Amino acid sequence: MKTEVVSVDVLSPEKSKDDIIRAAEIIKGGGLVVFPTETVYGLGGDGTNPDAARKIYAAKGRPGDNPLIIHIARPEDAEKYAETTEIYFKLAKRFMPGPLTVILKSKGSVPRETRGGLDTVAVRCPENKIARLLIEYSGVAIAAPSANLSGSPSPTTARHVIDDMMDRVDMIIDGGECEFGLESTIVKIDSDNSLTLLRPGKITVAELSEIADVRIAPAVLDKLQENEVALSPGMKYRHYAPKAPLVLLNGDIEEQLRYIREEDISGIAYISYTEDAEFLKKENPNMPIYDLGSKNDELTQAHRLFYILREADKCGYKRIYAPLPNTDGVGLALYNRMIRAAAHTIINLRR
C-alpha cells in the first residue's frame, strides 16, 4: 500500500476542503485515513464496516478484543449508533465537542468487530476542526484508535504517525501537533446514572463529579486483573511503552539522586521536571535529560509525555527513569499512562 500524506491547517481546514473530501471518500470506500484530534492522532476507518475495523486492527497489530472508539461530528449523532440517556446529554452539553468518550449500549449499526465483541460502543465527538470535517464529509461515524503500532506511545505529531503507519494506511492528514497530547477521558454510564471512570484524561474527576457521582475503576490505578475484560482502550497491562524499559521513581529529587548514584548511568536517560533538571545535570553531566515541564504544570507534562517517549526511543537507551506523578486533576491521566508505559515498574524511595 502506498500512503499519501497531505497537510491541512487546523485553524482553517476549509482551505483544504478537496483533500478532506478525498480522505472522506477513502473512509466511505472502506480504506484507512490517519487524522489529527485535540488529543492524539487517530487511525480512522468506517465505524459501521466490519472489514474496515479488521484493517485497523491489522495496521496497528492490535488484538481484536480491544474495542475501538467511534468518532461523530455532533453529540446528537450518537443516537444513530447507541442507546443514549439523559446523563449522556448532560455530559455532551458540558464537554462535547471535546476530549470525552462515553461508553453506551450499542445499536445494531455498529458491528462486533468495531466494538471488540462487547455489547457496548465507545462514542466521542472530537473538538479538532479537521477531525469533525472529515467525519461530516464521510457521513458515517469513524472508528479510530490512536495511530500507532499497538503498545507503543501514541503519536502527537504527523512525523510520529509516518514512522509507524507509512504504507499501512491510504492517507495521513498532517494537522500539526496535537493540542493536549494524551487520549480522551473515558467514562461508562452505570445503571444508577453514576459514572465509572475507565481512562483518565484532560476532563478530570472533579469536573465529571459536577454532572454525576464518579467511581474510579481499579484498572485506572492498577493492573487489569487476569481474565478481566477491557471495557475501553488503554486498560491493558503494558501500553504506551517505549522500547527501553521505563522505571518510575517514587520519591523527592534528593531520594532520586541517591538512587541514581548507585547506578551505572551508561545508556541511561532521565525524564525530569524542569525544576529538578539542574540538580540531575550537576550530578550526572553526561546523562541525557528530557524536560517534562514544571511540577505544577500538568497540561504541559501531558502535551510532552508521548513526544518525549518517542524521541527517547530513537536513542536506544538501556533504561529510562522518570518521577512517579501524583494523581490530582490531570495528574491522574499522567499517572495512568506512565504506570502502563512502565509495566507497573515502580521503585519506592520514600523513607
VENZIWO-V208391 format. One record per backbone hydrogen bond with DSSP energy under -1.0 kcal/mol. NH is the residue of the N-H (numbers start at 1). CO is the residue of the C=O. Records with the same first field share a line. If there is no record, write none. Layout:
BEGIN
NH = CO / CO
END
This chain:
BEGIN
4 = 170
6 = 172
8 = 174
15 = 12
16 = 13
17 = 14
20 = 16
21 = 17
22 = 18
23 = 19
24 = 20
25 = 21
26 = 22
27 = 23
28 = 24
29 = 25
30 = 27
31 = 26
33 = 44
34 = 171
35 = 42
41 = 155
42 = 35
43 = 145
44 = 33
45 = 143
47 = 141
49 = 46
53 = 49
54 = 50
55 = 51
56 = 52
57 = 53
58 = 54
59 = 55
60 = 56
61 = 57
62 = 57
66 = 63
68 = 114
70 = 122
71 = 142
72 = 124
77 = 74
78 = 75
79 = 76
80 = 77
81 = 78
82 = 78
83 = 105
89 = 85
90 = 86
91 = 87
92 = 88
93 = 89
94 = 90
95 = 91
96 = 92
98 = 125
100 = 98
101 = 185
102 = 123
103 = 187
104 = 121
106 = 119
107 = 81
110 = 107
115 = 111
117 = 112
118 = 115
121 = 104
123 = 102
124 = 70
132 = 128
133 = 129
134 = 130
135 = 131
136 = 132
137 = 133
138 = 134
139 = 135
142 = 71
143 = 45
144 = 69
147 = 41
148 = 146
150 = 60
152 = 149
161 = 157
162 = 158
163 = 159
164 = 160
165 = 161
166 = 162
168 = 165
170 = 32
171 = 32
172 = 4
173 = 34
174 = 6
178 = 156
180 = 38
181 = 39
185 = 99
186 = 199
187 = 101
188 = 196
189 = 103
190 = 194
193 = 190
195 = 213
196 = 188
197 = 215
198 = 186
199 = 186
208 = 204
209 = 205
210 = 207
211 = 208
212 = 208
215 = 195
217 = 197
220 = 217
221 = 218
222 = 218
228 = 225
241 = 151
247 = 320
248 = 345
249 = 322
250 = 347
256 = 252
257 = 253
258 = 254
259 = 255
260 = 256
261 = 257
262 = 259
263 = 260
268 = 265
269 = 319
270 = 288
271 = 321
272 = 290
274 = 293
276 = 273
277 = 273
280 = 276
281 = 277
282 = 278
283 = 279
284 = 280
287 = 284
290 = 270
292 = 272
297 = 294
301 = 297
302 = 298
303 = 299
304 = 300
305 = 301
308 = 304
309 = 305
310 = 306
311 = 307
312 = 308
313 = 309
315 = 312
318 = 267
319 = 267
320 = 245
321 = 269
322 = 247
324 = 249
331 = 328
332 = 329
334 = 330
335 = 331
336 = 332
337 = 333
338 = 334
339 = 335
340 = 336
341 = 337
342 = 338
343 = 340
344 = 339
345 = 342
346 = 344
347 = 248
349 = 250
END
